Amino acid sequence: MSFFSSLFGKKSVKNIIQPNVEKVETSKRITNTPSLHLKGKPDAYGLYPAELVMLLLAEKYKTTETNFPSYLIHTYEISNPLKMLKDLHSRTFLEIGNAKDCLPGFKLTELKEMAVALNISIKGKKEEIINQLSDVSEEALCAFVKERTWKLTEKGAEALKANPYIQYFLDKHSYSVTEVGVNIWTVNEEFVKDPKRPYRDIIYSQLNKAMNEAFIQFQKNPASGTSATSRYCECYRLMGLFIEEEGKSYINASDMYFQYLFKRINIHAGLQLLVNWKTFNYDKKFRETFISRYYDEIQLYPYQKAELLRLLDELNVSDDEVRKNLITSFERAQDEGVMSVKEAADFIILELSGDVDQSRELAYKLARKAVRKI
């Protein structure tokens, strides 16, 4: 049964599983004047997310460093990195490294010059030269190593180990959960409540929550625009790629990604097509633009093709099985609208095959068929 039945006067939808939304008690308003502090909540060590970020990056910087990357303030609201490093040092999370600790920060040419001066072989890779230089006395190295870098203390290392989610947000991923509002601050809040809970469970739970919130938003007001529908669909994509990254279940990962594509076709693009067509019934010429826009919204972009093909490779299925898997996943979505499960599967395969003219024609044909039913 179509998702759009309840929106456009058709038969009511039956057996649709509504998302679970936790009830949150409204907290009492705090009338006391707030004190200035870092964003987020402190952990058991009294460290805020920004401090943990700086602690994780500390060993990359010299103690005299003043030129820090701009993303520290833009992404993590660290306005004065050096001051924060010094504060972490005074709180014994950091110490000043010795000359040997600083060797990895030197360029290979610089290390070779140092090695030559100390009568050490310059053969081998950077790591090998560093190992040989490390055997030299600290006093001898001090003649060449004038500046020092920060070094984690045992206490600092323990603090980072107790907050593994910090590393996650500094690592590179093929996706970004921050696109739907899941960030270091939201994860921090939940992690502080229950430090024993796996942080990846928290991230997945927050992706699911963002999806539920977006679903409720456009369900209450279908004509509210594409912001909610876009976020709703994107959550499915992110959840699929998140599962893929764990490498535990490519079946579940691909299923989430397939549903992302189907919901993008029938909810994000399909819902807006039907809403706009109904809204602008007085302007036939303008209405026609929505037909062409429909394909623009559902076509597969290069990054989507790459992600989808990567998942299909992991599944190791034949071409015939691809269509079958798509249909099976689409049937669970219960979101038929402009395209049926089989039509959507055919559209995706045409896009993957590069038959753009045929996939565009199919989209136009089905879009016109859908609007005639309104």
C-alpha positions as CSV (number, residue, x, y, z in Angstrom):
1,M,0.0,0.0,0.0
2,S,1.3,3.4,-0.9
3,F,2.8,5.8,1.6
4,F,1.0,8.6,-0.2
5,S,-2.5,7.1,0.3
6,S,-2.9,9.0,3.6
7,L,-1.6,12.2,2.2
8,F,-3.7,12.4,-1.0
9,G,-7.0,11.1,0.0
10,K,-6.5,7.4,-0.9
11,K,-7.2,4.4,1.4
12,S,-5.5,4.5,4.7
13,V,-2.2,2.8,5.2
14,K,-2.3,-0.4,7.2
15,N,0.5,-2.1,9.1
16,I,2.9,0.7,8.8
17,I,5.5,0.5,11.6
18,Q,5.8,3.9,13.1
19,P,9.2,4.9,14.5
20,N,9.7,4.7,18.2
21,V,10.2,8.1,19.8
22,E,11.4,8.3,23.3
23,K,9.5,10.8,25.6
24,V,11.8,13.3,27.1
25,E,10.8,15.1,30.2
26,T,11.1,18.9,29.9
27,S,13.7,20.1,32.4
28,K,12.9,23.0,34.7
29,R,14.3,26.4,33.6
30,I,17.5,27.3,35.4
31,T,17.3,30.9,36.6
32,N,20.9,31.1,37.9
33,T,23.4,33.1,35.8
34,P,25.3,30.5,33.7
35,S,29.1,30.3,34.1
36,L,31.4,30.3,31.1
37,H,32.7,26.8,30.3
38,L,33.6,24.6,27.4
39,K,30.9,23.1,25.3
40,G,29.6,19.6,26.3
41,K,29.9,17.7,29.5
42,P,33.1,16.8,31.4
43,D,34.1,13.2,31.8
44,A,35.3,11.4,34.9
45,Y,38.7,13.2,34.4
46,G,37.0,16.6,34.2
47,L,37.8,16.9,30.5
48,Y,35.5,18.4,27.9
49,P,35.3,17.1,24.3
50,A,37.5,20.0,23.0
51,E,40.1,19.3,25.6
52,L,40.1,15.6,24.7
53,V,40.5,16.5,21.0
54,M,43.5,18.7,21.8
55,L,44.9,16.0,24.0
56,L,44.7,13.5,21.2
57,L,46.5,15.9,18.8
58,A,49.0,17.2,21.3
59,E,52.0,15.1,20.3
60,K,51.8,16.6,16.8
61,Y,52.7,20.0,18.0
62,K,55.8,21.7,19.4
63,T,55.5,23.4,22.8
64,T,56.1,26.8,21.0
65,E,53.6,26.2,18.2
66,T,51.3,29.1,17.5
67,N,50.0,28.3,14.0
68,F,47.2,25.8,14.4
69,P,44.7,24.5,11.7
70,S,41.5,26.5,11.5
71,Y,39.3,23.4,11.8
72,L,40.1,23.3,15.5
73,I,37.9,26.4,16.1
74,H,35.4,25.8,13.3
75,T,34.7,22.2,14.2
76,Y,35.6,21.8,17.8
77,E,35.4,25.4,19.1
78,I,39.0,25.5,20.3
79,S,39.7,29.2,20.1
80,N,43.2,29.1,21.8
81,P,44.9,25.7,21.2
82,L,48.2,26.7,22.8
83,K,46.5,27.9,26.0
84,M,44.5,24.7,26.2
85,L,47.7,22.6,25.7
86,K,49.4,24.5,28.5
87,D,46.4,24.0,30.8
88,L,46.5,20.2,30.0
89,H,50.1,20.3,30.9
90,S,49.5,22.0,34.2
91,R,46.9,19.4,35.0
92,T,49.4,16.6,34.3
93,F,47.7,15.2,31.2
94,L,50.7,16.3,29.2
95,E,54.4,16.7,29.7
96,I,57.2,18.1,27.6
97,G,58.9,15.5,25.5
98,N,62.6,14.9,25.4
99,A,64.8,15.1,22.3
100,K,64.2,11.5,21.3
101,D,60.4,12.1,21.5
102,C,60.8,14.9,18.9
103,L,62.6,12.8,16.2
104,P,59.5,11.7,14.3
105,G,58.7,15.3,13.7
106,F,61.8,15.9,11.6
107,K,62.0,15.5,7.9
108,L,64.0,12.6,6.4
109,T,66.7,15.0,5.1
110,E,67.0,16.6,8.5
111,L,67.4,13.2,10.2
112,K,70.1,12.2,7.7
113,E,72.0,15.4,8.4
114,M,71.8,14.7,12.1
115,A,72.9,11.1,11.5
116,V,75.9,12.2,9.5
117,A,77.0,14.6,12.2
118,L,76.7,11.8,14.8
119,N,78.5,9.2,12.6
120,I,75.4,7.1,12.1
121,S,74.5,5.3,8.9
122,I,71.9,7.1,6.8
123,K,70.8,3.9,5.0
124,G,67.3,2.7,5.4
125,K,63.9,4.3,5.8
126,K,63.0,7.1,8.2
127,E,61.9,4.8,10.9
128,E,65.3,2.9,10.8
129,I,67.3,6.1,11.1
130,I,65.1,7.3,14.0
131,N,65.7,4.0,15.8
132,Q,69.5,4.4,15.4
133,L,69.4,8.1,16.6
134,S,67.4,7.0,19.6
135,D,70.4,5.0,20.8
136,V,72.4,8.2,21.0
137,S,72.5,9.9,24.4
138,E,69.9,12.6,25.2
139,E,72.7,15.1,25.7
140,A,74.1,14.5,22.2
141,L,70.7,14.9,20.6
142,C,70.0,18.1,22.4
143,A,72.7,19.8,20.3
144,F,70.4,19.2,17.2
145,V,67.0,19.2,18.7
146,K,66.3,22.7,20.0
147,E,62.5,22.6,20.3
148,R,60.3,20.1,22.2
149,T,56.9,18.6,21.5
150,W,54.1,17.7,23.9
151,K,53.9,14.2,25.2
152,L,51.0,12.3,26.8
153,T,51.5,11.3,30.4
154,E,50.1,8.0,31.7
155,K,47.1,10.0,33.0
156,G,46.6,11.6,29.6
157,A,46.7,8.2,27.8
158,E,44.2,6.8,30.3
159,A,41.8,9.7,29.6
160,L,41.9,9.1,25.9
161,K,41.5,5.4,26.3
162,A,38.4,6.1,28.4
163,N,36.9,8.2,25.6
164,P,37.3,6.3,22.4
165,Y,34.6,8.3,20.5
166,I,37.1,11.2,20.3
167,Q,39.3,9.2,17.9
168,Y,36.2,8.3,15.8
169,F,35.5,12.0,15.1
170,L,39.1,12.7,14.2
171,D,39.4,9.7,11.8
172,K,38.5,9.9,8.2
173,H,35.4,8.1,7.0
174,S,33.6,7.7,3.7
175,Y,30.6,9.5,5.2
176,S,29.8,12.1,7.8
177,V,27.3,11.6,10.5
178,T,27.5,15.3,11.3
179,E,25.3,15.9,8.2
180,V,22.2,14.9,10.1
181,G,23.2,16.4,13.5
182,V,25.1,13.6,15.1
183,N,28.4,15.1,16.3
184,I,31.0,15.0,19.0
185,W,28.8,17.0,21.4
186,T,25.7,14.8,21.1
187,V,27.8,11.6,21.5
188,N,29.6,13.2,24.4
189,E,26.4,13.8,26.3
190,E,25.2,10.2,26.0
191,F,28.7,8.7,26.6
192,V,29.2,10.7,29.8
193,K,25.9,9.2,31.1
194,D,27.1,5.6,30.4
195,P,30.8,5.4,29.7
196,K,30.6,1.6,29.4
197,R,28.2,1.7,26.5
198,P,30.0,1.2,23.2
199,Y,30.2,4.6,21.5
200,R,29.3,3.1,18.1
201,D,26.0,2.0,19.6
202,I,25.4,5.6,20.7
203,I,26.2,6.9,17.2
204,Y,23.9,4.4,15.5
205,S,21.1,5.1,18.0
206,Q,21.4,8.8,17.3
207,L,21.3,8.3,13.6
208,N,18.1,6.3,14.2
209,K,16.7,9.1,16.4
210,A,17.5,11.7,13.7
211,M,15.6,9.6,11.1
212,N,12.6,9.2,13.4
213,E,12.5,13.0,14.0
214,A,12.6,13.8,10.3
215,F,9.9,11.2,9.6
216,I,7.6,12.8,12.1
217,Q,8.3,16.3,10.8
218,F,7.4,15.7,7.1
219,Q,4.5,13.3,8.1
220,K,2.9,16.2,10.1
221,N,3.5,18.6,7.3
222,P,4.2,17.1,3.8
223,A,4.4,20.5,2.2
224,S,7.2,21.7,4.6
225,G,9.9,21.3,1.9
226,T,12.7,18.9,1.2
227,S,14.8,19.5,4.4
228,A,13.1,16.8,6.5
229,T,12.8,14.3,3.6
230,S,16.4,14.8,2.7
231,R,17.6,14.2,6.2
232,Y,15.3,11.2,6.6
233,C,16.7,9.5,3.6
234,E,20.3,10.5,4.3
235,C,20.0,8.8,7.7
236,Y,19.4,5.5,5.9
237,R,22.5,6.0,3.8
238,L,24.7,6.9,6.8
239,M,23.4,3.9,8.7
240,G,24.2,1.6,5.8
241,L,27.8,3.0,5.4
242,F,28.2,3.0,9.2
243,I,27.4,-0.7,9.3
244,E,29.6,-1.3,6.3
245,E,32.5,0.3,8.1
246,E,32.2,-2.2,10.9
247,G,32.6,-5.0,8.4
248,K,30.2,-7.2,10.4
249,S,27.2,-7.5,8.1
250,Y,27.3,-6.4,4.5
251,I,23.8,-7.8,4.0
252,N,22.4,-5.4,6.6
253,A,24.6,-2.6,5.3
254,S,23.4,-3.0,1.7
255,D,19.7,-3.4,2.9
256,M,19.9,0.0,4.6
257,Y,21.5,1.5,1.5
258,F,18.9,0.0,-0.8
259,Q,16.1,1.4,1.3
260,Y,17.9,4.8,1.2
261,L,17.6,4.7,-2.6
262,F,14.0,3.6,-2.6
263,K,12.9,6.3,0.0
264,R,14.9,8.9,-2.0
265,I,12.8,8.0,-5.0
266,N,9.4,7.8,-3.4
267,I,9.6,10.1,-0.3
268,H,12.2,12.7,-0.9
269,A,11.6,13.3,-4.6
270,G,8.2,11.6,-4.9
271,L,6.5,13.4,-2.1
272,Q,7.6,16.8,-3.2
273,L,6.6,16.1,-6.8
274,L,3.0,15.3,-5.7
275,V,2.8,18.1,-3.2
276,N,4.0,20.7,-5.7
277,W,1.8,19.4,-8.5
278,K,-1.2,19.7,-6.2
279,T,-0.2,23.1,-4.9
280,F,0.5,24.8,-8.3
281,N,-2.6,23.5,-10.0
282,Y,-3.3,27.0,-11.4
283,D,-0.1,27.1,-13.5
284,K,0.2,24.2,-16.1
285,K,3.4,25.5,-17.5
286,F,5.1,25.7,-14.2
287,R,3.8,22.3,-13.2
288,E,5.8,20.7,-16.1
289,T,9.1,21.7,-14.5
290,F,8.3,19.4,-11.6
291,I,8.4,16.4,-14.0
292,S,11.9,17.1,-15.1
293,R,13.0,18.0,-11.6
294,Y,11.9,14.6,-10.4
295,Y,14.6,12.8,-12.4
296,D,17.2,15.4,-11.2
297,E,16.4,14.5,-7.6
298,I,16.6,10.7,-8.0
299,Q,19.5,10.2,-10.5
300,L,22.5,8.4,-9.1
301,Y,25.5,10.7,-8.6
302,P,29.0,9.3,-9.0
303,Y,29.5,9.0,-5.2
304,Q,26.3,7.0,-4.9
305,K,27.2,4.7,-7.7
306,A,30.6,4.1,-6.1
307,E,29.1,3.3,-2.7
308,L,26.4,1.1,-4.2
309,L,28.8,-0.9,-6.4
310,R,31.2,-1.3,-3.4
311,L,28.4,-2.8,-1.4
312,L,27.3,-5.1,-4.2
313,D,30.9,-6.3,-4.6
314,E,31.0,-7.2,-0.9
315,L,27.7,-9.2,-1.4
316,N,29.3,-11.0,-4.3
317,V,26.0,-11.4,-6.2
318,S,25.2,-11.9,-9.8
319,D,23.6,-9.3,-12.0
320,D,20.3,-11.2,-11.8
321,E,20.5,-11.4,-8.0
322,V,21.1,-7.6,-7.8
323,R,17.5,-6.9,-9.0
324,K,16.1,-9.6,-6.8
325,N,17.9,-8.1,-3.7
326,L,16.8,-4.6,-4.5
327,I,13.1,-5.7,-4.8
328,T,13.3,-7.7,-1.6
329,S,14.7,-4.7,0.3
330,F,12.2,-2.2,-1.3
331,E,9.3,-4.4,-0.3
332,R,10.2,-4.0,3.3
333,A,10.3,-0.2,3.0
334,Q,6.5,0.1,2.4
335,D,7.0,3.4,0.6
336,E,5.5,2.9,-2.8
337,G,4.6,6.1,-4.4
338,V,5.7,7.3,-7.8
339,M,7.6,4.0,-8.4
340,S,6.7,0.5,-7.4
341,V,9.4,-1.8,-6.0
342,K,10.0,-3.4,-9.5
343,E,10.0,0.0,-11.3
344,A,12.5,1.4,-8.8
345,A,14.7,-1.6,-9.1
346,D,14.7,-1.3,-12.9
347,F,15.5,2.5,-12.6
348,I,18.5,1.8,-10.3
349,I,19.9,-0.9,-12.6
350,L,19.5,1.4,-15.6
351,E,21.4,4.1,-13.7
352,L,24.2,1.7,-12.7
353,S,24.5,0.5,-16.3
354,G,24.9,4.0,-17.6
355,D,21.6,3.9,-19.6
356,V,20.8,7.4,-18.6
357,D,18.4,8.1,-21.4
358,Q,16.3,5.1,-20.6
359,S,16.3,5.8,-16.8
360,R,15.4,9.4,-17.4
361,E,12.5,8.4,-19.7
362,L,11.3,5.9,-17.1
363,A,11.3,8.6,-14.4
364,Y,9.4,11.0,-16.6
365,K,6.8,8.4,-17.6
366,L,6.2,7.3,-14.0
367,A,6.1,10.9,-12.7
368,R,3.4,11.8,-15.2
369,K,1.4,8.7,-14.3
370,A,1.6,9.5,-10.6
371,V,0.4,13.1,-10.9
372,R,-2.6,12.1,-13.0
373,K,-3.9,10.2,-10.0
374,I,-4.1,13.3,-7.9
